[in-house]
Amino acid sequence: MPQADKSSNKQIAVEVGGIIAIRRKAKGWTQAQLAEHMDIEKESVSRLETGHIAPSLARLSQIAKLLDCDIGDLLKISPPDVNDQALALLNRMDDLSDSQKAVLLDLFGKVALAMGKLNPKDRKVVEKFLGDIL
């Protein structure tokens, strides 16, 4: 296989793996939990998500079923759309009481408003901070 094809295949594996990771996290699962449902080692999930190995079509089908999506959703190599993000948020809030959901929605609104007022450099700092603590 020519070097350009290998590079292209690797990039696709990395992007698909990233989508799998996003959808797994949206479901609230750890790599270990996904691995358990797939009957594979946690390290294999890590290698899939980082693009070190590319999933077969059968494996993609299995992952899609476990993550409640279509295979095509795992191949959408673009940022998740607003509907995907809203669904992921709803799934994570599923076990919360109505009052807890209200508190979080208020908080999300305030954070979104504040983030919109920041310059790009400060926004990146805040995003990194939030990513580190969450």
N, C-alpha and C positions, 0 to 999 in steps of 0.2 A: 504494500500500500504506500503510495507517495506520501511524503512528509506533510504536505498541505492537507491531505485527507485525514491523517492522524491528528493533526492539530485541530481541525474542524470537529472531528468526532469527540476529542477531549473537551473542547469548549461546550459542545452540546451536552455531554455527560455532566459537566460542572453546572450548567444552567438547569438541567432537569433535576439534578440532585438538590440544587438550591430550592426549587419549587417543592420538592418532596419535603424538605426540612421546614419550609414555611407552612405547608399544609399540616404536617405532623404537629408542629407547635400550636397551630390554630386549633387543633383538636385537643390540645392540652396533654399530649403524650410525650414521654421522653423517648430517646432512641432505644432504650432498653425495652420499653413497653411495645414499641412498634416491632422490634426484633422478636419479642416473645410471640406476638400475634402472627408473625411471618415464619416462626420456627427457624430462625437463623440467629447468629451471634450479633451482639450489639455492635461489634467492630465492623461487621458487614454493612449494617445500616449507616454507620459513620462513613465508610468507604463509598457507599452509594451517594450519600448526601454531599460529599466533597468532590465527587466526580472521579475518584480513583478507579472505580469500576462502573461500567454502564449496565443498567438493568436490562434484562431480556424483555420481550413483549409479554411473556407469561408473568414475569415478576412485576412489570408495570401494571398489569391487570390486577394482580393480587394487591398491590399497594393502593391502587385507585379504589378498590372495594373497601379496604380497611380505612381509608381516609375519606370515604363518602364522596367520591368525585368520579368523573369519567377519565379514561386514559388521556383523552385530549386535553383535559385540564392540567395534567402533569407535563404536557408538552407545550403549553403556552409559554413561550420564552419571551415574556414581557413582565413588567411589574404587575402585581395583582391589582385587579380593578377594585373600585369602591365596593361593589357588591360582595366580592370575595372577602374583603377586609371587614365589612359589616357582619357577614355571616360568621367569620372567625371570632369576632368580638362577642356576638350573641351566644355562640357555642361555649365560650369561656365563662359567660355570665349565667349560664343555664341553671346552676345549682344555688344561685344567690336569691335572697328575698327581694321583694319589690322595693323595699326601702334601700337595700344595699345597691341595687341596680340604679336607683335614682341618684344616690350619692356619686356613684361612678360616672354616670352620664353627665352630671353637673361638673365633676372634676375634668372629664374629657373635654367638655365644652370650654372650660376656663383655660386648660392647657393649649387647646387648639387656637384660641384667641390670642394667648400670649405668644405662642410660637409664630403666629402670623405677623406679629409686630417686630420680630427679631431680624437682624441682618443675617445673611447666609452664614457668616463665620460663627456668630453666636448661636445660631440655630444648630449648627453641627456640634458645637460643644454641648448644648443641652441634649441633643439626640444621643450623643455618646454617653453622657452622664445617665440618662434614663435607661439606655441599653445596659449599662454596667450594673445599675442597682436592681433592675428587673430581671 
